[in-house]
Amino acid sequence: MLRSGTPLVFARRTQAGAGFEVLPSRAAILRLTNPYPGSSDRIRVTLTPAGGTARQLDWVGQDDIPGKQARDQTGYYEIVIDNTGYSLIMTAAPAERSGPGYSLEIVNLAADPSLPASPPLKVGIEPRSTVAAPSSVFFDCGNDHDSADGRWHYNCKPGASIVTRQITLQGWLVGPGHNCLGELCVEDFHYDFFPDPDFVAEYYG
């Protein structure tokens, strides 16, 4: 699950694990890796606001600006297909983009109407909690130095070494491995990260 914006950011799971911290956000973006059902009319997306009534969202093509404008007050969803899966971009009604939350239910419909639909995928969309960003700690907290009582290692980096903040990548982790230089080791374990080029191309161009 990602939340919309520039750049896109992965949404954290709630502590209960039943939803994601997305709001405030114009849209919730759900990445799926199951086979694409085949067409937009074989996906049903239902939105239920907290304490409200469920309603089915209409599908709108990515380039259909008039269609999006016509449905802005009730919400809609879009579909983006890539080489590793597809994404549902679900835009809620204005009052729901910063409200107490809502739930989404996604169902895949069979091509043969006599066959049952898939089990529903239910996702809770909730307000974000306040947490410290990874790039806001372990930076600019002191320089390593020698003193009368020995060598002091702050294990920090200068803030100028941060290339960018609030960027989202998808890919694969390999490792971990011990972080040692000769006999000197620190407590961190380091992973190698291989980014997914399809994800980068789809969301950053």
C-alpha positions in Angstrom: 0.0 0.0 0.0 1.3 3.5 -1.0 -0.1 6.9 -0.4 -0.3 9.4 -3.2 1.9 12.4 -3.5 5.3 13.4 -4.8 7.2 11.3 -4.2 5.1 8.3 -3.5 5.6 6.8 0.0 4.8 3.3 1.3 2.1 3.4 4.0 2.9 1.9 7.4 0.7 -0.9 8.7 -1.4 0.0 11.8 -0.3 -1.6 15.1 -3.3 -3.9 14.9 -2.1 -5.0 11.4 -5.6 -4.7 9.9 -5.0 -1.5 7.9 -2.5 1.1 6.7 -1.7 4.6 7.8 -2.5 6.6 4.7 -4.5 9.7 5.6 -4.4 12.6 4.8 -4.0 11.6 1.2 -6.0 12.1 -2.0 -5.7 8.4 -3.0 -4.6 5.0 -1.7 -2.5 2.9 -4.1 -2.7 -0.8 -3.7 0.0 -2.9 -5.5 -1.1 -6.4 -6.5 0.9 -9.2 -7.9 -1.8 -11.7 -8.6 -2.8 -12.2 -12.3 -4.7 -9.3 -13.7 -8.4 -10.2 -14.0 -8.5 -9.2 -17.7 -10.5 -6.0 -17.7 -11.8 -3.2 -15.5 -15.4 -4.6 -15.5 -14.1 -7.7 -13.7 -13.0 -5.7 -10.6 -15.4 -4.4 -8.0 -14.1 -1.8 -5.5 -16.4 -0.8 -2.6 -15.6 2.0 -0.2 -17.1 2.2 3.3 -16.4 5.4 5.3 -16.1 5.1 9.0 -19.6 5.2 10.4 -21.0 5.5 6.9 -22.7 3.6 4.1 -20.8 1.4 1.6 -20.7 2.5 -2.0 -19.2 1.1 -5.2 -16.5 3.1 -6.9 -16.5 3.6 -10.7 -13.5 2.8 -12.8 -12.0 5.7 -14.7 -9.2 5.5 -17.3 -5.9 7.1 -16.4 -6.2 9.7 -19.2 -9.9 10.4 -18.7 -9.6 13.8 -17.1 -13.3 14.7 -17.6 -14.3 11.4 -16.1 -12.2 12.0 -13.0 -13.6 15.5 -12.6 -17.2 14.2 -12.9 -16.6 11.7 -10.1 -14.3 13.8 -7.8 -17.1 14.2 -5.2 -17.9 10.5 -4.9 -14.6 8.9 -5.6 -13.3 6.5 -8.3 -10.5 4.1 -9.0 -7.9 3.7 -11.8 -5.8 0.7 -12.9 -2.1 0.7 -13.8 -0.6 -2.5 -15.2 3.2 -3.2 -15.2 5.4 -6.2 -15.8 5.2 -7.6 -12.3 1.5 -6.9 -11.4 -0.9 -4.1 -11.4 -1.9 -1.2 -9.1 -5.4 0.0 -8.1 -5.4 3.8 -7.4 -8.4 4.6 -5.4 -9.4 8.2 -5.0 -11.8 8.9 -2.1 -14.4 11.7 -1.9 -12.9 15.1 -0.6 -14.2 14.7 3.0 -12.7 11.2 3.2 -9.2 12.2 2.2 -8.4 13.6 5.6 -11.2 12.1 7.7 -11.2 9.3 10.4 -10.7 6.6 7.8 -12.5 4.2 5.5 -12.3 0.6 4.4 -11.9 -0.8 0.9 -13.1 -4.1 -0.4 -11.8 -5.5 -3.7 -13.4 -8.4 -5.5 -12.4 -10.0 -8.8 -15.4 -11.2 -10.9 -15.3 -14.2 -13.1 -15.8 -13.9 -16.9 -18.6 -16.4 -16.6 -21.4 -14.7 -14.5 -22.5 -18.1 -13.3 -19.2 -18.6 -11.4 -18.6 -17.1 -8.0 -16.5 -14.0 -7.4 -13.2 -14.2 -5.6 -13.0 -13.9 -1.8 -13.0 -10.2 -0.9 -9.7 -8.4 -0.1 -10.4 -6.0 2.7 -8.1 -3.1 3.5 -8.5 -0.4 6.2 -7.3 3.1 5.4 -6.5 5.1 8.5 -4.9 8.4 9.6 -1.1 8.5 10.0 0.5 8.4 13.4 3.5 10.7 14.2 6.8 8.9 14.1 10.4 9.9 13.6 11.6 9.5 10.0 14.7 7.3 9.6 16.6 10.2 8.1 15.9 12.4 11.2 18.1 10.4 13.5 21.8 9.5 13.6 22.7 12.6 11.7 24.7 15.7 13.0 25.0 14.3 16.5 28.7 14.8 16.9 32.1 14.0 15.4 34.3 11.0 16.3 37.2 12.2 18.4 40.0 11.1 20.8 39.9 12.2 24.5 41.7 11.4 27.7 39.4 8.5 28.3 39.7 6.9 24.9 38.3 7.1 21.4 34.7 8.3 21.1 32.6 7.0 18.2 29.3 8.8 17.7 28.2 6.4 14.9 26.6 9.4 13.1 26.7 10.9 9.6 26.7 14.5 8.5 23.3 15.8 7.4 24.9 16.9 4.1 25.3 13.2 3.2 21.5 12.7 2.8 20.8 12.6 -0.9 17.0 12.9 -0.7 14.2 12.4 1.7 10.7 10.9 1.3 11.4 8.6 -1.6 9.9 5.1 -2.0 11.5 2.2 -3.8 10.5 -1.4 -4.3 12.9 -4.2 -4.8 14.8 -7.1 -3.2 17.0 -7.3 -0.1 20.0 -9.5 0.0 22.0 -10.3 3.1 22.5 -9.3 5.9 26.2 -9.3 6.5 28.4 -8.3 9.4 29.6 -4.7 9.3 33.3 -5.2 10.0 36.5 -3.5 8.9 39.2 -5.9 9.9 38.7 -6.7 13.6 36.6 -3.6 14.2 32.9 -4.3 14.0 29.8 -2.3 14.8 26.3 -3.4 15.8 24.6 -2.8 12.5 23.8 -5.4 9.9 24.0 -4.2 6.3 21.8 -5.4 3.4 22.3 -5.0 -0.3 19.2 -3.6 -2.1 18.3 -4.2 -5.7 15.6 -1.8 -6.9 12.8 -3.0 -9.1 13.2 -1.0 -12.4 9.6 -1.5 -13.4 8.5 0.2 -10.2 10.9 3.1 -10.7 9.7 3.6 -14.3 6.0 3.4 -13.4 6.1 5.9 -10.5 9.0 8.2 -11.3 9.3 8.0 -15.1 
